Amino acid sequence: MIKDQVGRILSVHLAGVDGLCAGCRWWWARLSPYPCYQAEWATRLHARVATRRFLDGLR
């Protein structure tokens, strides 16, 4: 379920042409600078999983 959430957040919370998060504006009508907290969380989790997969492949 977390993987689906990460993919959904990364696909929606993108930088708009004005430098604000398009997902925050669309979902919550908030003007948040990009990267917003949701995009940062999803990017960190995605990177952590990819790194773990890579390091496990080296063993």
Secondary structure, 3 states (H helix, E strand, C coil): CHHHHHHHHHHHCCECCCCEEHHHHHHHCCCCECCCHHHHHHHHHHHHHHHHHHHHHHC
